[in-house]
Amino acid sequence: MWGVFFEDINFGADGGIYAELIKNRSFEFFKPLMGWKIEQKPFVEGAVTVLNRAGENLPNPRFLRLKSGIDNQAPIAMLNEGFRGMGFKEKNGYDFSVQTRTTATGLKMHIELLDAKNNQIGATVLAIQPSADFTKQAIHLVATANEKKGQCRIWLEGKGTIDLDMVSLFPEDTWKKRPGGMRADMIQLLADMKPGFIRFPGGCIVEGFDLTQRYQWKKTIGPIEDRQLIINRWNFEFSNRNAPDYFQTFGLGFYEYFQLAEDIGAAPLPILNCGMACQFNSAEFVQMDQLNPYVQDALDLIEFANGSVSSTWGAKRAAMGHPAPFNLKFLGIGNENWGPQYIERLAHFQKAIKAKYPEIHLVTSSGTDPSGARYEYLNKELRGMNADIIDEHFYRNRDWFLQNAKRYDTFPRTGSKVMAGEYASHADGISGNKKNNWQSALSEAAFMTGLERNADVVQLASYAPLFAHLDAWQWAPDLIWVDNLQSYGTPEYHVQKLYSLNKGNKAVETTWNKQV
């Protein structure tokens, strides 16, 4: 029943659980050198250029060209700032890699780890091997001090022209020691909760500001360099918390989400776009005669997760290293979509998925609010469609949670079930500098007791949002806060963990102020 909901908000993926330390590693941000600082004195025009590969609609078109040692110029150095700095741990190893292309011989790349004062706390030298095509080259180095606001500098020694792409730096102590993997301390906090499911990847990023910015799962699998970066939905949503450097590289993609769910013993619950962008922003809908590709994406995802290795998408899963199925049982269609437009589109998904995969439980949207005309309309329509699970979201003040502890006591015991897919006790609305506190956690505990008492109706529940970076958040409160070295669970986290690890199996009648 108790699970977790991950969305890439508050730098939860890039700069968060995805352990990559280099920001804008492939120069695909809207500003190609965002996150990078070029150091050369005196600076030589044309020594550093951003170029594009030939071809249209390439996932990773840009690369960087450096001209080193030409006409006795000063060495070229590139400084990467990371995600609000880089976290380095004393005696910990770091894996540096880069794709290079050059005909020059004798080039050497110096890699340096720097502290907040630009002192060197780790260094190594990579001898560049000539290659006519882009070739991955890698080397290992060790940090000599702790630093949470570090940077990485690379500079060239020698003479020649070299092309660079996919500049990367990962700690070696990732979750399960997987190269290019996830940040271990953050994932351990999830594993310690023993969640029953993990809902991913959103959330509003599933919808996108418009449909061009929606989450498309097929673009998040396969080789890392073939995953096409897009702007993060939370890059510009709140004017007081703008994050112009917030993008989705999809190093953390659907394969990695499924793998994470398996690692922590949680059922995967992916959410797919239903053909509707965020209705608060652009309210862009795909026309009904153009909906089929969206429906096909859902069918293909089920095959990717559960299909045999001889199937088209099951073979892709196997090629990525997981021939066994991921045992997908739940699939969400839409996030917080509402209105007749949602019902009309959902009906097409429901018909196609149930015809081919009747065992899949579909999670459907009840909109953004737990009451009002939109909610009442959707609740009636969805129950009339025999929807498997209706997802309800609650961002309300503490009093609301206390007053609604009995919300589900009067819900129908048959028919559609309920998911409390996003909830959190907020002091003053859903934006602003709100703090996690014990009083909010207690109000959520009261509400959760009501959810558990009605477990025959409420089958799934998860707090939101899950993670937030102390220096890069957009939304608060959050369950787990992190900086570049540490992570900690809030009072709300410990309430969630308490319920998840101690599931009730008996309802005990109590009385308070003559109320049962």
For each residue, the residues with C-beta under 8 A, 3 or more apart:
1: 196 451 452 455 458 459 460 461 503
2: 193 195 196 461 462 496 499 500 503
3: 195 196 197 198 199 266 267 269 460 461 462
4: 190 193 195 197 198 199 266 462 463 466 479 496
5: 198 199 200 203 421 422 462 463 464 465 466
6: 12 17 198 199 200 201 257 466 467
7: 12 200 201 202 203 204 205 464 465 466
8: 12 13 14 16 201 202 203 205 232 234 248 252
9: 12 202 203 204 205 233 234 465 468 474 475
10: 16 234 465 467 468 469 472 473 474 475 478
11: 14 15 16 83 84 243 246 468 469 472 473
12: 6 7 8 9 16 17 465 466 467 468 469
13: 8 16 17 18 248 251 252
14: 8 11 18 20 23 83 232 246 247 248 249 251 252
15: 11 18 23 82 83 84 469 472
16: 8 10 11 12 13 183 186 467 469 482
17: 6 12 13 182 183 186 187 252 467
18: 13 14 15 182 183 249 251 252
19: 170 171 174 180 181 182 183
20: 14 25 168 169 170 180 249 251
21: 82 83 86 87 94 152 169 170 171
22: 25 35 80 82 152 167 168 169
23: 14 15 34 35 80 81 82 83 245
24: 27 28 29 32 33 34 35 36 80 245 247
25: 20 22 166 167 168 249
26: 60 62 63 165 166 167 225 229 249
27: 24 32 33 36 50 62 63 64 165
28: 24 32 60 61 62 229 247 249
29: 24 32 34 35 229 245 247
30: 34 231
31: 34
32: 24 27 28 29 50 62
33: 24 27 36 38 50
34: 23 24 29 30 31 244 245
35: 22 23 24 29 80 81 82 245
36: 24 27 33 78 79 80 81
37: 78 79 80 81
38: 33 43 48 76 77 78 79
39: 76 77 78 79 153 155
40: 43 44 47 48 73 74 75 76 77
41: 74
42: 74
43: 38 40 47
44: 40 47 67 70 71 73 74
45:
46: 49 67
47: 40 43 44 66 67 68 70 73 76
48: 38 40 64 65 66 67 76
49: 46 64 65
50: 27 32 33 62 63 64 65
51: 62 63 64 65 163
52: 61 62 63
53: 58 61 62 63
54:
55: 58 61
56:
57:
58: 53 55 61
59: 219 225 226 227 228
60: 26 28 165 166 225 226 227 228 229
61: 28 52 53 55 58
62: 26 27 28 32 50 51 52 53 165
63: 26 27 50 51 52 53 101 134 163 164 165
64: 27 48 49 50 51 163 164 165
65: 48 49 50 51 161 162 163 164
66: 47 48 76 156 161 162 163 164
67: 44 46 47 48 70 73 76 160 161
68: 47 73 75 76 104 107 156 157 158 159 160 161 162
69: 72 73 75 156 158 159 160
70: 44 47 67 73 159 161
71: 44
72: 69
73: 40 44 47 67 68 69 70 76
74: 40 41 42 44
75: 40 68 69 155 156 157
76: 38 39 40 47 48 66 67 68 73 155 156
77: 38 39 40 153 154 155
78: 36 37 38 39 153 154 155
79: 36 37 38 39 114 151 152 153
80: 22 23 24 35 36 37 86 151 152 153 154 167 169
81: 23 35 36 37 85 86 151
82: 15 21 22 23 35 85 86 150 151 152 484
83: 11 14 15 21 23 86 469 472 484
84: 11 15 149 469 471 472 484
85: 81 82 116 147 148 149 150 151 471 484
86: 21 80 81 82 83 113 147 149 150 151 152 169 484
87: 21 147 148 150 171 483 484 485
88: 92 94 113 115 121 122 143 145 146 147 148 150
89: 92 143 146 171 173 485
90: 143 144 145 146
91: 142 143 144
92: 88 89 142 143 171 172 173
93: 140 141 142 171 172 173
94: 21 88 113 122 140 141 142 143 169 170 171 172
95: 138 139 140 168 169 170 171 172 179
96: 111 124 126 138 139 140 141 152 168 169
97: 136 137 138 139 166 167 168
98: 109 126 136 137 138 154 164 165 166 167 168
99: 134 135 136 137 164 165 166 225
100: 128 129 131 134 135 137 162 163 164
101: 63 131 132 133 134 135 162 163
102: 107 128 130 131 160 161 162 163
103: 130 132 160 161
104: 68 107 128 130 158 159 160 161 162
105: 130 160
106: 158 159 160
107: 68 102 104 127 128 156 157 158 159 160 162
108: 125 126 127 128 156 157 158
109: 98 125 126 128 154 155 156 157
110: 123 124 125 126 153 154 155 156 157
111: 96 123 124 125 126 139 141 152 153 154
112: 120 122 123 152 153 154 155
113: 86 88 94 120 121 122 123 141 143 147 150 151 152
114: 79 118 119 120 121 150 151 152 153
115: 88 118 119 121 145 147 149 150
116: 85 147 149 150
117:
118: 114 115 151
119: 114 115
120: 112 113 114 123
121: 88 113 114 115 143 144 145 147 150
122: 88 94 112 113 141 142 143 144
123: 110 111 112 113 120 141
124: 96 110 111 139 140 141
125: 108 109 110 111 139 157
126: 96 98 108 109 110 111 137 138 139
127: 107 108
128: 100 102 104 107 108 109 137 158 162
129: 100 135 137
130: 102 103 104 105
131: 100 101 102 134 135
132: 101 103
133: 101
134: 63 99 100 101 131 163 165
135: 99 100 101 129 131
136: 97 98 99 166
137: 97 98 99 100 126 128 129
138: 95 96 97 98 126
139: 95 96 97 111 124 125 126
140: 93 94 95 96 124 172
141: 93 94 96 111 113 122 123 124
142: 91 92 93 94 122
143: 88 89 90 91 92 94 113 121 122 146 147
144: 90 91 121 122
145: 88 90 115 121
146: 88 89 90 143 485
147: 85 86 87 88 113 115 116 121 143 150
148: 85 87 88 483 484 485 486
149: 84 85 86 115 116 484
150: 82 85 86 87 88 113 114 115 116 121 147 484
151: 79 80 81 82 85 86 113 114 118
152: 21 22 79 80 82 86 96 111 112 113 114 169
153: 39 77 78 79 80 110 111 112 114
154: 77 78 80 98 109 110 111 112 167
155: 39 75 76 77 78 109 110 112
156: 66 68 69 75 76 107 108 109 110 162
157: 68 75 107 108 109 110 125
158: 68 69 104 106 107 108 128
159: 68 69 70 104 106 107
160: 67 68 69 102 103 104 105 106 107
161: 65 66 67 68 70 102 103 104
162: 65 66 68 100 101 102 104 107 128 156
163: 51 63 64 65 66 100 101 102 134
164: 63 64 65 66 98 99 100 167
165: 26 27 60 62 63 64 98 99 134 225
166: 25 26 60 97 98 99 136 224 225
167: 22 25 26 80 97 98 154 164
168: 20 22 25 95 96 97 98 180
169: 20 21 22 80 86 94 95 96 152
170: 19 20 21 94 95 174 179 180 181
171: 19 21 87 89 92 93 94 95 174 183
172: 92 93 94 95 140 177
173: 89 92 93 177 184
174: 19 170 171 177 178 179 180 181 182 183 184
175: 178 181 182 183 184 187 188 263
176: 181 184 263
177: 172 173 174 181
178: 174 175 181 182
179: 95 170 174
180: 19 20 168 170 174 224 251
181: 19 170 174 175 176 177 178
182: 17 18 19 174 175 178 186 187 252 256 260
183: 16 17 18 19 171 174 175 186 187 487
184: 173 174 175 176 187 188
185: 188 189 486 487
186: 16 17 182 183 189 190 467 480 482 487
187: 17 175 182 183 184 190 191 260 263 264
188: 175 184 185 191 192
189: 185 186 192 193 480 487 489 493
190: 4 186 187 193 195 198 264
191: 187 188 194 263 264
192: 188 189 497
193: 2 4 189 190 493 496 497 500 501
194: 191 264 265 500 501
195: 2 3 4 190 198 264 265 266 462 500
196: 1 2 3 266 267 460 500
197: 3 4 261 266 267 268 269 330 460 462
198: 3 4 5 6 190 195 257 260 261 264 266 267 268 269
199: 3 4 5 6 269 270 271 332 421 462
200: 5 6 7 257 268 269 270 271
201: 6 7 8 205 206 215 254 257 270 271
202: 7 8 9 205 206 207 215 233 271 335
203: 5 7 8 9 206 271 335 422 464
204: 7 9 207 233 234 237 278 335 336
205: 7 8 9 201 202 208 215 232 233 234 248
206: 201 202 203 214 215 271 272 273 334 335
207: 202 204 214 233 273 276 277 278 279 334 335 336 337
208: 205 211 212 213 214 215 233 273 277 278
209: 213 233 277 278 281 282
210: 213 214 277 278 281 282 284
211: 208 214 273 275 277 284 286
212: 208
213: 208 209 210 230 231 233 277
214: 206 207 208 210 211 273 277
215: 201 202 205 206 208 220 273
216: 219 220 273 297
217: 220 221 253 254 270 272 297 301
218: 221 297 300
219: 59 216 227 228 250
220: 215 216 217 227 250 252 253 254 255
221: 217 218 227 253 254 255 304 316 320
222: 226 227 316 320
223: 226 227
224: 166 180 227 251
225: 26 59 60 99 165 166
226: 59 60 222 223
227: 59 60 219 220 221 222 223 224 249 250 251 253
228: 59 60 219 250
229: 26 28 29 60 247 248 249 250
230: 213 247 248
231: 30 213 235 246 247 248
232: 8 14 205 235 243 246 247 248
233: 9 202 204 205 207 208 209 213 237 278
234: 8 9 10 204 205 237 238 243 246 474 475
235: 231 232 242 243 244 246 247
236: 242 243 244
237: 204 233 234 241 474
238: 234 241 242 431 474 475
239: 242
240: 431
241: 237 238 473 474 475
242: 235 236 238 239
243: 11 232 234 235 236 246 472 474
244: 34 235 236
245: 23 24 29 34 35
246: 11 14 231 232 234 235 243 472
247: 14 24 28 29 229 230 231 232 235
248: 8 13 14 205 229 230 231 232
249: 14 18 20 25 26 28 227 229
250: 219 220 227 228 229 253
251: 13 14 18 20 180 224 227 256
252: 8 13 14 17 18 182 220 256 257
253: 217 220 221 227 250 256 257
254: 201 217 220 221 257 258 270 301 304
255: 220 221 258 259 317 320 322
256: 182 251 252 253 259 260
257: 6 198 200 201 252 253 254 260 261 268 270
258: 254 255 261 262 268 305 322 326 328
259: 255 256 262 263 322
260: 182 187 198 256 257 263 264
261: 197 198 257 258 264 266 267 268 326
262: 258 259 265 268 326
263: 175 176 187 191 259 260
264: 187 190 191 194 195 198 260 261
265: 194 195 262
266: 3 4 195 196 197 198 261
267: 3 196 197 198 261 327 329 330
268: 197 198 200 257 258 261 262 305 326 328 330
269: 3 197 198 199 200 330 331 332 363 460
270: 199 200 201 217 254 257 301 328 331 332
271: 199 200 201 202 203 206 332 333 334 335 363
272: 206 217 294 297 298 301 331 332 333 334
273: 206 207 208 211 214 215 216 276 294 334
274: 294 333 334 337 342 345 346 349 365
275: 211 285 286 290 291 294 345
276: 207 273 279 284 285 286 334 337 341 342 345
277: 207 208 209 210 211 213 214 281 282 283 284 285
278: 204 207 208 209 210 233 281 282 283
279: 207 276 283 336 337 338 339
280: 283
281: 209 210 277 278
282: 209 210 277 278
283: 277 278 279 280
284: 210 211 276 277
285: 275 276 277 341 345
286: 211 275 276 290 291 294 345
287: 290 291
288: 291 344 345 348
289:
290: 275 286 287 293
291: 275 286 287 288 294 295 345 348
292: 295 296
293: 290 296 297
294: 272 273 274 275 286 291 297 298 345 349
295: 291 292 298 299 348 349 352 353
296: 292 293 299 300
297: 216 217 218 272 293 294 300 301
298: 272 294 295 301 302 331 333 349 352 353
299: 295 296 302 303 352 353 356 357
300: 218 296 297 303 304 312 313
301: 217 254 270 272 297 298 304 305 313 328 331
302: 298 299 305 306 307 328 331 353 356 357 360
303: 299 300 306 307 311 312 313 314
304: 221 254 300 301 307 313 314 316 317
305: 258 268 301 302 317 325 326 327 328
306: 302 303 314 325 326 327 328
307: 302 303 304 311 312 313 314 317 325
308: 311 314 325
309: 314 315 317 318 323
310: 314 315
311: 303 307 308 314 315
312: 300 303 307 315 316
313: 300 301 303 304 307 316 317
314: 303 304 306 307 308 309 310 311 317 318 325
315: 309 310 311 312 318 319
316: 221 222 304 312 313 319 320
317: 255 304 305 307 309 313 314 320 322 323 325 326
318: 309 314 315 321 322 323
319: 315 316
320: 221 222 255 316 317
321: 318
322: 255 258 259 317 318 326
323: 309 317 318
324:
325: 305 306 307 308 314 317 328
326: 258 261 262 268 305 306 317 322
327: 267 305 306
328: 258 268 270 301 302 305 306 325 331 360
329: 267 359 360 361
330: 197 267 268 269 360 361 362 363 389 460
331: 269 270 272 298 301 302 328 353 360 361 362 363
332: 199 269 270 271 272 335 362 363 364 391
333: 271 272 274 298 346 349 350 362 363 364 365
334: 206 207 271 272 273 274 276 337 342 345 346 364 365
335: 202 203 204 206 207 271 332 365
336: 204 207 279 365 367 368 393
337: 207 274 276 279 334 341 342 365 367
338: 279 342 365 366 367 368 374 377 378
339: 279 342 343 374 377
340: 343 344
341: 276 285 337 344 345
342: 274 276 334 337 338 339 345 346 365 378
343: 339 340 346 347 378 381 382 385
344: 288 340 341 347 348
345: 274 275 276 285 286 288 291 294 334 341 342 348 349
346: 274 333 334 342 343 349 350 364 385
347: 343 344 350 351 385
348: 288 291 295 344 345 351 352
349: 274 294 295 298 333 345 346 352 353 362
350: 333 346 347 353 354 362 385 387
351: 347 348 354 355
352: 295 298 299 348 349 355 356
353: 295 298 299 302 331 349 350 356 357 360 362
354: 350 351 357 358 360 362
355: 351 352 358
356: 299 302 352 353
357: 299 302 353 354 360
358: 354 355
359: 329
360: 302 328 329 330 331 353 354 357
361: 329 330 331 388 389
362: 330 331 332 333 349 350 353 354 387 388 389
363: 269 271 330 331 332 333 388 389 390 391 419 421 460
364: 332 333 334 346 382 387 388 389 390 391
365: 274 333 334 335 336 337 338 342 378 390 391
366: 338 370 375 378 379 382 390 391 392 393
367: 336 337 338 374 375 378 393
368: 336 338 374 393
369: 372 374 375 393
370: 366 375 392 393 394 396 404 407
371: 375 376
372: 369 375 376
373: 376 377
374: 338 339 367 368 369 377 378
375: 366 367 369 370 371 372 378 379
376: 371 372 373 379 380
377: 338 339 373 374 380 381
378: 338 342 343 365 366 367 374 375 381 382 390
379: 366 375 376 382 383 390
380: 376 377 383 384
381: 343 377 378 384 385
382: 343 364 366 378 379 385 387 390 416
383: 379 380 386 387 390 412 415 416
384: 380 381
385: 343 346 347 350 381 382
386: 383 415 416
387: 350 362 364 382 383 390 416
388: 361 362 363 364 416 417
389: 330 361 362 363 364 416 417 418 419 459 460
390: 363 364 365 366 378 379 382 383 387 416 417 418 419
391: 332 363 364 365 366 418 419 421
392: 366 370 418 419 420 421
393: 336 366 367 368 369 370 420 421 422 423 464
394: 370 400 401 404 420 422 423 424 447
395: 422 423 424 426 430
396: 370 400 401 404 425 426
397: 400 401 425 426 427 428
398: 401 402 425 427 439 440 443
399: 402 403 443
400: 394 396 397 403 404
401: 394 396 397 398 404 405 423 425 443 444 446 447
402: 398 399 405 443 446 447
403: 399 400
404: 370 394 396 400 401 407 447 450
405: 401 402 446 447 449 450
406: 409 410 450
407: 370 404 411 447 450
408: 411 418 450 451 453 454 457 458
409: 406 450 453 454
410: 406
411: 407 408 418 454 457
412: 383 415 416 457
413: 456 457
414:
415: 383 386 412
416: 382 383 386 387 388 389 390 412
417: 388 389 390 457 458 459
418: 389 390 391 392 408 411 457 458 459
419: 363 389 390 391 392 458 459 460 461
420: 392 393 394 423 451 458 460 461 462
421: 5 199 363 391 392 393 460 461 462 464
422: 5 203 393 394 395 462 463 464
423: 393 394 395 401 420 444 447 461 462 463 464
424: 394 395 440 444 463 464 465 477 492
425: 396 397 398 401 440 441 443 444 477 492
426: 395 396 397 429 430 434 440 477
427: 397 398 434 435 440
428: 397 432 434
429: 426 432
430: 395 426 475
431: 238 240 475
432: 428 429 476
433: 476
434: 426 427 428 476 477
435: 427 476 477
436: 440 441 476 477 478 481 490 491 492
437: 440 441 491
438: 441 442 491
439: 398 442 443
440: 398 424 425 426 427 436 437 443 444 477 491 492
441: 425 436 437 438 444 445 490 491 492 494 495
442: 438 439 445 446 495
443: 398 399 401 402 425 439 440 446 447
444: 401 423 424 425 440 441 447 448 463 492 495
445: 441 442 448 449 495 498 499
446: 401 402 405 442 443 449 450
447: 394 401 402 404 405 407 423 443 444 450 451
448: 444 445 451 452 461 495 499
449: 405 445 446 452 453
450: 404 405 406 407 408 409 446 447 453 454
451: 1 408 420 447 448 454 455 458 461
452: 1 448 449 455 458 499 503 504
453: 408 409 449 450 504 507
454: 408 409 411 450 451 457 458
455: 1 451 452 458 459
456: 413
457: 408 411 412 413 417 418 454
458: 1 408 417 418 419 420 451 452 454 455 461
459: 1 389 417 418 419 455
460: 1 3 196 197 269 330 363 389 419 420 421
461: 1 2 3 419 420 421 423 448 451 458
462: 2 3 4 5 195 197 199 420 421 422 423
463: 4 5 422 423 424 444 466 479 492 496
464: 5 7 203 393 421 422 423 424 479
465: 5 7 9 10 12 424 468 475 478 479
466: 4 5 6 7 12 463 478 479 480
467: 6 10 12 16 17 186 478 479 480 481 482
468: 9 10 11 12 465 473 475 476 478 480 481 482
469: 10 11 12 15 16 83 84 472 473 481 482 483
470: 473 481 482 483
471: 84 85 483
472: 10 11 15 83 84 243 246 469
473: 10 11 241 468 469 470 476 478
474: 9 10 234 237 238 241 243
475: 9 10 234 238 241 430 431 465 468 478
476: 432 433 434 435 436 468 473
477: 424 425 426 434 435 436 440 490 492
478: 10 436 465 466 467 468 473 475 481 490
479: 4 463 464 465 466 467 489 490 492 493 496
480: 186 189 466 467 468 487 488 489 490 493
481: 436 467 468 469 470 478 487 488 490
482: 16 186 467 468 469 470 486 487 488
483: 87 148 469 470 471 486
484: 82 83 84 85 86 87 148 149 150
485: 87 89 146 148
486: 148 185 482 483
487: 183 185 186 189 480 481 482
488: 480 481 482
489: 189 479 480 493 494 497
490: 436 441 477 478 479 480 481 493 494
491: 436 437 438 440 441 494 495
492: 424 425 436 440 441 444 463 477 479 495 496
493: 189 193 479 480 489 490 496 497
494: 441 489 490 491 497 498
495: 441 442 444 445 448 491 492 498 499
496: 2 4 193 463 479 492 493 499 500
497: 192 193 489 493 494 500 501
498: 445 494 495 501 502
499: 2 445 448 452 495 496 502 503
500: 2 193 194 195 196 496 497 503
501: 193 194 497 498
502: 498 499
503: 1 2 452 499 500
504: 452 453 507
505:
506:
507: 453 504
508:
509: 516
510: 516
511: 514 515 516
512: 515
513:
514: 511
515: 511 512
516: 509 510 511
